[in-house]
């Protein structure tokens, strides 16, 4: 314990606020005290019965919903109103811990975010006293969404990959299933199960790789069979649970075939066997990159193609129906994301963003996000709040469903934003050139996870944020884990 760093409230703590919500300028709160933070996890009620020995036996437990996270802020009462006196809407409150200058937002070693929903009480004290002279103070009781988002400086390391794999990593995804050990079976940690896809070469097919936990090995390994032919890329793949003990992988061919339409391959046995399915009827069409596939569930799967078409499957990928038949553009779509079963967005060349409001039945063009720059990635935070990433290191946000867009330049890089992963309204990670960048203030400013650049060695094709403590990225022939 001798080398354990301990922070003190007077020397190392700082408070910041986003008074106008995500993707707005943060403001420093000087001369404030933060009281204890009470974070509810949700109380439990034991399920018990009396056994044959007359003793109470615990069979399990139920858990209540967590209560709001609560705390109080206090400061001196002065002649000018500060942010806490004027804020009326939900806001982000940051607790920063570091050894450096407090007035720099990015200067933190560890940070905490409270997504404040309301100031519930404003108390003023010490204004007038007859017999003692004390500072006039005011305190603000706040209630935030349950939970605290914790941020850490992560350390990166390469993941072991089967040495027989020579094609570049094109996409990577993880299952978000999390389970604790109980009477139904063993547990599963966040991002235990992952898949990645590779490019084909002149002598090898593009592969689908299984993560160590999924493949029961010490490294990422290819599935027993390849989904497509030699020299054909696997541009993207998704991983879905389709039965009690059955997983499904759907892989998308990323290479044109002049004599065949676009093609996906389905596997119900973790890649031991594959069934290929034609998507559409236009020969030469293919899927461009990660983001070409998106699944809300096994019955709502979308795909966007090189020929300006949008497809949907409602039967676990067995059949596909064209929903946008190249009437808006004949240029490639690069990525698609659905906010819910009805609202979704797809992006393509020349700043093109299209939108559906009826579950993919019809699509229409939104306002242009990026001028003539192609868009490579899209993330939906709600039906109206959407982020898209361009080829020039610029990302764009809309909060009104695509009517207008606001741009943000990533930190010191004009390389393509090939992929993005948003954890919540404030927290995101981006694959930008050979760097992994992240924001904790809703996109207003971005930082690099420093040691990813040397490890990736090429433009990152894929990013997966499991949590603020665990992030995966991929580029070239490398998969990098950034963790505590």
C-alpha positions, 0 to 999 in steps of 0.5 A, a space after each residue: 500500500 506504500 505506493 498507493 496514491 491518495 487524493 485529498 479534497 483540498 489539493 486534488 479535487 475540482 468541480 466542472 459543470 456542463 450547464 447547457 447539456 452534452 456537447 456544450 462548453 464546460 465551466 469550472 466551479 471554483 470555491 465550491 464544496 461537494 458533500 458526500 455522494 449517495 449512490 443507490 444500487 437498489 435494495 434487495 428483498 430476500 426470497 425465503 422459505 422454511 425447510 424441513 429442519 424448521 430453518 429459513 432457507 434463502 432461495 434468491 432475492 428480488 431487487 428494487 430499482 435504484 433511487 436517484 444519486 444525491 449530493 449537495 454543493 455549497 459555496 459563499 453567497 456573493 453579489 453575482 449569480 453563478 451557474 448553480 443559481 441560474 441552471 434550470 435544466 438537466 446538466 452534467 456535474 464532473 468531479 475531477 481528481 488530479 495533481 495538476 491545474 484544476 482549471 483545465 477540464 482535460 487535466 484529470 487522473 480520475 473523473 466522475 460524472 453525475 447526470 443531474 436531473 434537478 436541483 431540488 433545494 436551494 438553501 441560504 444561510 448566515 446572511 444576517 446574524 446578531 452576535 456572530 460574524 459568519 460567511 453567507 453561504 448557499 447550498 444546492 441539493 441535487 438529484 441525478 440519474 442513478 449511478 455514477 459514470 467513472 472515468 479512468 486513464 486506460 492502459 493499452 496492450 495488443 491481443 493475441 491473434 492466431 499467427 495464420 491470420 494475414 488479412 487486415 481486421 475490417 470489423 469487430 463486435 462484442 455481445 453485450 450479454 452480462 450475467 451473474 452466476 445463479 441457479 440458471 447457470 454460470 456468469 458472463 462478463 461484459 464483452 466476454 464474447 466477440 467476433 472480428 472479420 478480416 480481408 481476404 488475400 490472393 491465397 486465403 478467404 476473409 475470416 471471421 475470428 472468435 474472441 478467446 472466450 468464445 473460441 475457448 482458446 488463448 487467442 483470437 482464432 478463425 472459425 472452422 470454416 470461412 464464410 466466402 471464397 478466396 480473395 473475398 473480404 468479410 466487411 462486417 459481421 454481427 453476433 446475435 442470440 437466437 435461441 436458448 443456447 444458440 448464437 447466430 453470426 451473420 457475415 457480409 461479403 465485402 468484395 464485388 462479384 460481377 456475376 453475383 449480387 450482394 451476399 451474406 453468410 449465416 452460421 448457427 454453430 459459431 462458424 463451423 458451417 455457413 449458409 450463404 444468402 443472396 441479398 437483392 438481385 443486382 450483380 456486382 453489389 457488395 457491402 463496404 465496411 463495418 457498419 454495413 450491418 445493424 441488428 436491433 434483434 434477430 427479426 430487425 436486421 438491416 444492411 446497406 450496400 455499395 449500390 445505394 440500396 438499403 435492405 431489411 431481414 425480418 427472419 434472422 437473415 434468411 431472406 432480405 427485402 430491398 427497402 430503398 432501391 437506389 432512388 436517393 443515390 447510386 453511390 455506396 452507403 457506408 453505415 446504418 444505425 437504428 434508434 428504435 424499431 421505427 427511426 434510423 439513419 444511414 450515411 454515404 458519400 458527399 455528406 449524405 444522410 438518409 432517415 426512416 420514420 417507419 421501420 425502414 419502409 421508406 427513406 428520405 434525405 436529411 439536411 447535409 452534414 458534411 458538404 462534399 465529404 463522405 461519411 463513414 460512421 453513424 451512431 444514434 443516441 435517440 430518435 433525434 440526437 445522432 452523430 456521424 463521422 467523416 473522412 476528414 476527422 470531423 464529426 457532426 451532431 444533430 439534435 433535431 433529427 437531421 434538420 441541422 448539424 453541428 461539427 466538431 474536429 477530433 483532436 489533432 487528426 484529419 484522418 477518417 472517423 471509421 467507427 464510433 461507440 457511444 456509451 451515453 449522452 456524454 461518453 463516446 470513443 472514436 476510431 480516428 486514423 491510427 488513434 482511439 479518441 474519447 470524449 466525456 463531455 458529449 463531444 465538445 472536446 476529445 482526447 487520445 488514449 495515448 498508447 493506442 497509436 503505436 500499437 494499432 500502426 494503421 488507420 483503425 477500422 473498428 472501435 468497441 466500448 464495453 465500458 469506460 474501463 474496457 475498450 477494444 480497437 482494431 487496425 491492420 492485423 492488430 486488436 488492442 485492448 485498453 483497460 485498467 
